[in-house]
């Protein structure tokens, strides 16, 4: 637990984790300043004996044994530990006698495929310790740590500020993902009405992928609004006083992201319907043109077919008869073409 190691699962297969994905990372704060870093996890309980210290412990894919040891040293509830070890938890905030437990998801778009990626994280906290448990390798906490170090005055507010920095980073990532998906939907709308596009299949595939991504993003963005709102009313973790405006701003940001996701989800559904209607209209136009040309072609076919029954026609056996029949075919075909064109069937 205390050493580095393990593997990280990614798109390129299993590999050794980079420095930012060590199995365990520790920090000790006193008066808003990080005094000690990367000390053994076994020393957490000893450092907590000093009431002036605040500790951050970051774990990457801990085992059941690792979490069991923390239950003894920090006082984590067994139900919270059980939920932490299970992947796919819904974003939520749970209150236990000695601490709070919450689940959240970071979000980003894959730079290569533009598909949505979600990164699950579990958090345990009380007024002295913040524990983050990352369940996959996608969520980078280096910007969070940099924000803590850049604000020593605010870091004096202890876990309340550390948790705010973490949640602010997560909500900002979700907001950015919503913004990128919004731009992608706008681009697709332009392509849907591009009469020059010859192949609609890639547009349809991207459209349905965007809709799936928006559904998945909505499932993790909407509950964050409830999580932040619940934090404002909790007494286990003091977020009042100096930290209250920060959490209020965070709540407003989370609410905006949730509302934007709802609106974008509805827009994507409308775009899908628009795409289906557009395809149906194009099919109707094609069928109308094909039917019109078939009607024009039917005129010479009918004339030649009728007199092809070995029946003599006017002027049969003479050159003038050939010109008369040919002229009749031409006149009727031009007449039909003119009528169809005037009615916008061609």
N, C-alpha and C positions, 0 to 999 in steps of 0.2 A: 504493500500500500504506500509506504513512504518513498519507494524508489521509482525511477522512471522506467518505462517499458511498455509492453503491450503492443497491440496493432490497431490500426485505424482502418475502417472499411470505407472505401471511396469508389468512385467510378472506375479507377484504374486498378482495383483490386486491393488486397491487403498490403500494407506497408508500415514501416516504423513511423510513429507519430512525430511531427515536428515539435519544436520547442514549445510552441503555444498549446500543444495537446498532450502535455505530460499527464500521467495517470493521476497525479496529485500536485496541487500547488497551494501554498499557504502564505498568508500575510498577517502581520500583527500591527495594529494601529494604536497610537497613543497620542491624544490631543490633536488628532487629525493628521498625524505624520506616520508614515510607514517606518517603523523602527526595526522590524525583523521580517525576513522573507525566506521562503523555502525551508522552513524548519520542519522536522519530522512530524507527521500527523499524530504520532503517539504523544507528542508534547502539547497537543491542543488543550487537553484537560488541565495540565499544569499551568499554562498561560492564562486560562480562564479563571484561575484562582485569584489573579490580580484584578480587582474590580475596575481598574482604570484602562484596561485593554479591550480592544475590539478586534475580532479575528474574522478573516475571510478564508474559507477553505473551498477550493475548487477541485472537483473529482471528475474524472473521465471514465465512464463505464465501470463504476465500482462493482465489486462482487457482493453477494449477500453477507459474506463474512465481514467485509469492510464496513458495510452499513450497520451490521450488528455491533461492531466495536464503537461506532459513533453513537449508537443508541445508549451505550453505557457511559461514554465519556461526555456526551453533550446533552443527552436526555431526549433523543428523538423518539417519537411514539411509533410503536410497531406497525400500526395501520398506515402511517405516513411512509414508513420504509417500504412496506409491501407495495404501495402504489408507485413509489419511486422506481422500483425494480421492473415494473411493467411498462412497456412502451405503448404509445398510442393513447395516452391519457388526454382527456378533454381539458383545455385551459380552465383552471378553477383555483379558488383560494379556500383553504380549509384551516380551521382554528383548532388547535390542540391546547391542553393545559399549559404547556411550557414553551410552545413555539407556534409559528405559522408555517403552513406548507402550501406552496403554489406550483402549478405547472403552466408553462408558457411555450411558445414556439417562435423562433426566429424565422424570417422569410427572406428569400432572395430569388432572383431569376438566373437560371443557368446561362452564362455568357455565350455558350456554344449553341444550345438548343432552344433557348428562351423559355424553357419549361420551369415551372415553379418548384422550388426546393424548400422544404420545411425542416427545421432543426429543433428538436425537442430538448427542453431543459427543465429540471425540477429544482426548486429552491426551498430551503429551510432557513428560518430566521427567528431570532428573538432580539432583545435589546443589546446583546453582547456578541453574537456570532451570526455570520451569513455563510451558508453552505450552498454552493451551486453544484448540481450534478448534471453533466452533459451526457446525453445518451447517444449522440453521434458527433461527427467531426466537423460539422459545417459552421457552427456558431463561434465566431472569433471574439474573445473577450478582451483582447488587447486594447481596443478603443475605450472600453469601459474602464480598465485600469488606468489608462492615460488620463481620462476625465477625472478620476478620483485624485490622481497625483497633481493635477492642475488646479484643484480647488481645495487646498488644505483647510481653509476657513469653513467650508461646508462639510468637509469630512469630519470635522469635530462633532457634527451631529450624529456620528456613529452609524449604526446599521441602517437607520432611516435614510441617510443619504446614499450609502452604498447600494441599497436596494433600489433607490430612485434611479441612480446611474445605470444600473443593469436594465431596469424596465424601460427607461427612456431609450436605451440602445435598441431594445427589442421592438418597441413601438415605432421608432424611426425606421427600422428595417422593414417592418410591415407596411408603413406608409409609403416608402419608396417602391416597394413591390406593387402596391395598388396603383401608384402613379405610372409605373412602366406598363402595367397591364392596360391601363386606360389609354395610353398612347398606342399600344398594339391594337386595341379595339378600334380606335379612330383610323388607323392605317387600313385595317381590314374593311371598314365601311367605305373608304374611298375605292378600294379594289373591287368591292361588290358592284359598284355602279360604273366601273370602267368597261365601256362597251368593246374596247379593243382587246381585252384579255381573251385568250383562246382556250385556256385550260382552267376550269374552275376547281379541279380536284385539290390542288395545294391550298387554295384559299379556304375550302370547306374543311380540310384537315386542321388547319391552323385555327379556324373558328371554333371547332369543337374542342380542340386542346385548350384554348383560352377559356371556354366555358367550364371545362373540368377544373382548370387551375383556379378560377374564380370561386367555384363551389368549395374547393379545398381551402382557399385562403379565407373565405368567409367563415368557415368553421373555427378558425383559430383567431381571427381578428375580432369578431363580435364578442366572444367571452372576455377579451382583455378589458373591454369597457367596464364590465361587471367586476373584474378583479381589482382594478384601480379604484373603483368606487367603493368597494368593500374595504380596501386598505385605509381609506379616509375615515372609516367608522370603527376601526379596530383599536382596542386599548392594549393588546399584547405588544404591539410595536408602536411606539410614540411617533406619529407623523404630524403632530400638531405644531404650533408655534412657528419656528423659522422654516420648517419643512412643508407646512401646509400649502403655501402658494405653489411650491414645486409640484406637489402631487395633484393640485388642482389643475395646473397647466398640463401635466401628464394625462389627467383624465380627459381634458378637452381634446388633446391630441388623439387619444385613443378613440374618443367618440367621433371625431372627424374621420378617422380611418374606417371605423365601422360604418358610418353613414355613406362614405364614398364607396365602400365595398358593396353595400346594398344597392346603391344606385347603379354601379357598374355591373352588378349581377343582373339587374333588370334590363340594362342596356344590351348586355350580351344576349339575353333571351330574345329581345326584340330584334337584334341583328340576325340571329339564327332564323327567326320567322321571316325577316326581310329577305334573307338569302333564299329561302324556300320559295317565297313569292316571286322573286326575281327569276329564279330558275324556271318556275312554272310559266311566267310571262314570256321568257325567251323560247320555251318549248312551244307555246301557243303561236308565237310569231313564226317559228320555223314550220310548224304544221300548216299554218295559213299560207305560207309561201309555197310549200310543197303541193298543197291542194290546188292552189291557183295554177301552178305550172302543169299539174296533171290535167286540169280542165282544158288548158290551152292545147296540150298535146293530144287530148281526146278528140278534138275536132278533125284533124287530118286522119287520125286513126279510124274514126267513125265513117268518114267519107270513103276512104280507100277500102275499108273493110266491107262496107255495104255493097259497093260495086265490084268488090273482089269475089262476089258470089256468081261470077260469070254472067252478070246482068249487063246489058248495054246501057250506057249512060248517054246523056245528050252530047252529041259530037263524037260518039264512039267510033273509033277507027279513023279519025281525022286529026290533023295537027291542032285545029282550033279547039277540039274537045279537050285535048290535054291542057291547053292554056286556060280554058274555062275552069276546069277542075282545080288546077293549080292556083288560079286567081281566087277561086272560092275559098280554098284552104287558107290562103294568105290573108284575105280580107277578114274572115271569121276569127283567125288567130289574133290579128292586130286589134280587132274590136274587143275581144275578150281581154287582151292585155291592157287596153286603155281603160276598160271598166274596172278591172282589178286594181290597177294603179291608182285610179281616182278614188277608190274606196280604201286605199292603203292596205291592200292585201298583198302587194308586192313591194 
